[in-house]
């Protein structure tokens, strides 16, 4: 089963965020609830946790890239 890692809704005025740091590399095992990636906006930074355990199969956005709210950051298999 694949699970998407999504950029969460950060409020009505926020439309995008920047990838600050990935805590894991593609192919590494992750546990549900572990911090996978840190994103930031002009107002805050947010740690995004793994929605499930498994292997981080794909990273769609790299550090320094801007992503829209709702975008798929990566995939856990």
Order of alpha helices (4+ residues) and beta strands (2+ residues): beta-beta-beta-beta-beta-beta-beta-beta
